[in-house]
Amino acid sequence: MLQKLNSISAWGIFLIGFIHISGLFWFFVYLVEPGTAGVAREPVLWWAVGGITLWLGGGLNLLRLHYGQVARGIVPITLAANVVMVVFEVWLEVNNPGFLTPLRMLLLVFQVLATLFTIGALRHPSHAPA
């Protein structure tokens, strides 16, 4: 059961990153607004980078899940990424109440679960789900 939850949290972060990037074509009519210059061109870039960051975070969790017992160095790196993702997500939701959507809350649940599983893998390497 824990192994399945561990896998769901890792894949969930990765898939929400895909949904996030797919939202580019829903929320932005133009990838670069005609006639804009400088920082006015940045919202699409930030949106895409957010999705890519979720891909990387989910990818690190998948690597930890499958190779964490063999390649022990991936575990502390994944823990650092998970902590940063959780802190940023909490900061984003506290400072932008309009961002508090069911998908964002699900992402936060996945991120917290992934962080807890990573702490477990760090504390008990022989008992970590593989």
N, C-alpha and C positions, 0 to 999 in steps of 0.2 A: 504493500500500500504506500509506504513512504517513498519507495523507488519510483512508483508511478507519479506521485505528487511532485517529486523532484524533477522528473522528466517533463511533466506538464508545465511547471513553472519556467523551465529553461526554454522550451518550445514556445510557450505563451509570450515571453518577452520578445523572442525573435519574430514571431508572427505579428505581434502588435506593431513592431517596427515596419513590417511590410505594409500593414494597414495605414500606418502613419504616412509613409511615402506615397502610397496610392491616393491619399487625401489631397496631394498636390493638385491633382486634376479636378478635384471637386471644389476646393476652397479658393483656387487661384485660376481666374480666367486666362491670364497670361503668365507665363513663367517669368518674363521680364516685361513689366508694364511699359507700353510704348511711351516714349517721351520722358522717361525717368532717368535719373543719374544718381550716382553715389549711394548713400544709405537707403534710398527709396527702393533700390533693387534687392535689398537684403532679406525681406520676409520669406521669400520662397527658398532662399539658401538656408536660412535657419530652420525652416520646416524640414527640408531634405536632410540636413545634418542631424536633426533630432531622430529621424527614422533610421539613419545609418548608425547612429550611436546605439540605438536599441538593437539593431542587428548585431553589432559588435558585442554588446553586453550579453545578449542571448547566446551568441556564438561562444563566448568565453564560458558561459555556464554549461553549454553542451560539451565543450572540450573537458571541463572539469568533471562532468558527469561520466564521460566515457574513458578519459585518460588520467583522471586525478590521482588514482592509486599508483600509477606507473610514473607519470611525469608530475611529481609533487610540486614543482615550481608554479604550475598553473593555478593551484589552489589559493595562495595569497594574492596573486594578481587578480583572480576572479573576485575574491573578497573585497579588494580595494574598489574594483569596478562596481560591484553591487552596492557597496556603502555609498559611493558617489551618486549612483543612480537613485537610490532611495532618498538621500538627502535632497537632491535636486528636485525629485518628484514632489516631495513634501513641501519644499520651498515654493515650487510652482503653484501647487494647489492652494496653499495658504495665501499667497500674494495675488492670485488670479482666481477668485471664486467662480468665475465664468468657465474656467477650465475643468471644473469638477463634474466630469461626466462619468457614466457607468464604465466606459472603456478605460478611462484614466484610473478609476478606482480598482478595476481588475488588474491593470498594469502594476499598480502599487502593491496589490496583494501578491502578484507573481514575483515582484522584486524583493519583497520582504521574505517570502518563502525561499527564494533562491539564496538570499543572504544567510538565512538560518541554516539551510542545507550546506552552504559553503563553510560556515563556522563549524558545523558538525564534522565535515570532512577534514578541516584543519585540526580539530581537537582529537578526533578519533580516526586516524588514517586507515587503520585496519578494518574498522566497522563502517566506513563510508560506503554508501551504495555505489556499485560499479555498473 
